[in-house]
Amino acid sequence: MRTLVAPILGALLLGPALLAGCDSQPAPRVASQAAVPQEATLEVGDTRIRASVLQTSMLNDTVARQYGIERGDDIVMLLVGLREGAPAEEVSVPATVTATVTDLRGRKQVVEMHELASGELVDYVGTLQVSLPDTLAFEVSIARPGKPDSTMRFSREFFSR
């Protein structure tokens, strides 16, 4: 998967796994599924759209600093990537990505999305503050030049760690 999602999530998931083998103590248990990144996918023609959501406290300091993302249990990051091509030869697809999130109380927030470039690949990222615990309903709209608009809808639960 040639996308920024892979380096960010790889650093996030591999680090604790390596450290778990360095101690005689059992590895810490994950408090919830929200502690691990959760991905929603949509295929539109030959374009694959991936949206990942996670609490930014799960990012390591280096990755958070590199991408200018504040870390916290109550800060959720939405990362959206659009790709075309074979998995080993994927290229980014330009788009305008907008997102709204609705919490269980019915409050709606607009997620300010911006481009996040790494080499030739571009993803779209935004963060939002949440009150934990909560279930958030995401609506991600994708507008691509010369193509019909697409919408992704999915929900995720978030808890204090």
C-alpha positions in Angstrom: 0.0 0.0 0.0 1.9 3.1 -1.2 0.3 5.7 0.8 1.0 7.9 3.8 -1.4 5.8 5.7 1.2 3.0 5.6 4.1 4.9 7.1 2.0 6.6 9.8 0.1 3.4 10.7 3.2 1.2 10.4 5.2 3.3 12.8 2.2 3.3 15.1 1.5 -0.4 15.1 5.0 -1.9 14.7 6.7 0.0 17.5 4.5 -1.4 20.4 4.8 -4.9 18.9 8.6 -4.7 18.9 8.7 -3.3 22.4 6.4 -6.0 23.7 9.0 -8.7 23.0 11.7 -6.8 25.0 10.2 -7.3 28.5 9.0 -10.2 30.5 5.8 -8.4 31.2 2.8 -9.1 29.0 2.1 -6.6 26.3 -0.5 -4.0 27.2 -4.0 -4.6 26.1 -5.7 -2.2 23.7 -8.6 -0.5 25.5 -10.8 -0.4 22.4 -10.9 -0.9 18.7 -10.6 2.9 18.4 -7.0 2.6 19.7 -6.1 0.9 16.4 -6.6 2.7 13.1 -9.8 1.8 11.4 -10.0 2.1 7.6 -13.0 2.5 5.4 -12.6 1.9 1.7 -14.6 2.8 -1.5 -13.8 1.8 -5.1 -15.1 4.2 -7.7 -14.1 2.9 -11.2 -10.4 2.4 -11.0 -9.9 4.8 -8.1 -9.5 3.4 -4.5 -10.4 5.8 -1.7 -9.2 4.9 1.8 -10.2 6.8 4.9 -8.5 6.0 8.2 -9.4 7.3 11.6 -7.5 7.2 14.9 -6.9 9.0 18.1 -3.7 11.1 17.6 -2.3 9.9 21.0 -1.6 6.7 19.1 0.9 8.5 16.7 4.5 8.5 17.8 6.1 11.9 18.6 8.3 11.9 15.4 5.4 11.2 13.1 3.1 13.8 14.8 5.8 16.4 14.7 6.7 15.7 11.1 3.1 16.2 9.9 2.3 18.9 12.4 -0.4 16.9 14.2 -1.2 17.6 17.9 -1.4 14.4 19.9 -4.2 13.6 22.4 -6.8 11.0 23.3 -9.5 13.6 22.6 -8.1 14.5 19.2 -9.1 12.3 16.3 -7.3 12.3 12.9 -9.0 11.6 9.6 -6.6 10.6 6.8 -8.0 10.1 3.3 -6.0 8.8 0.3 -7.1 8.4 -3.3 -5.0 6.0 -5.5 -5.1 4.5 -9.0 -2.9 1.8 -10.4 -1.5 -1.5 -9.4 -0.7 -1.8 -5.7 3.1 -1.5 -6.2 2.7 1.3 -8.7 -0.1 3.4 -7.1 -0.3 7.1 -7.9 -2.2 9.8 -6.0 -5.4 11.1 -7.5 -6.1 14.9 -7.0 -9.3 15.7 -5.3 -11.1 18.2 -3.1 -12.0 16.4 0.2 -14.5 17.7 2.7 -15.7 16.0 5.8 -18.3 16.4 8.5 -18.6 14.5 11.7 -21.7 14.1 13.9 -21.5 12.9 17.5 -24.1 11.0 19.5 -25.6 14.3 20.7 -26.3 15.3 17.2 -23.6 18.0 17.1 -22.0 18.4 13.7 -18.4 19.5 13.1 -16.7 20.4 9.8 -13.3 18.8 9.6 -10.8 21.2 8.0 -9.0 18.9 5.5 -5.6 19.8 4.0 -3.1 18.2 1.7 -0.3 16.1 3.2 2.5 15.4 0.7 5.2 12.7 1.0 7.3 12.5 -2.1 5.0 12.0 -5.0 2.0 10.9 -2.9 -0.6 13.2 -1.6 -3.2 12.4 1.1 -5.8 14.6 2.8 -5.7 15.0 6.6 -7.8 16.8 9.2 -8.2 16.6 13.0 -11.1 17.3 15.4 -11.6 17.6 19.1 -14.0 15.1 20.7 -15.5 14.4 24.1 -14.9 10.9 25.2 -16.4 8.4 25.1 -18.3 8.9 21.8 -19.4 7.4 18.6 -18.8 9.6 15.6 -20.5 9.4 12.2 -18.2 10.5 9.4 -19.4 11.8 6.0 -16.5 12.3 3.6 -17.2 14.0 0.2 -14.7 13.6 -2.6 -14.8 15.8 -5.7 -12.4 14.8 -8.5 -11.9 16.9 -11.6 -14.1 15.6 -14.5 -15.5 12.8 -12.4 -18.8 12.4 -10.4 -18.6 13.3 -6.7 -18.3 10.4 -4.2 -19.4 10.1 -0.6 -18.2 7.8 2.1 -20.2 7.3 5.3 -19.0 5.3 8.3 -19.1 5.4 12.1 -16.4 4.8 14.7 -16.3 4.5 18.5 -13.7 6.3 20.6 -12.9 5.8 24.3 -10.5 7.2 26.9 -7.3 5.1 27.1 
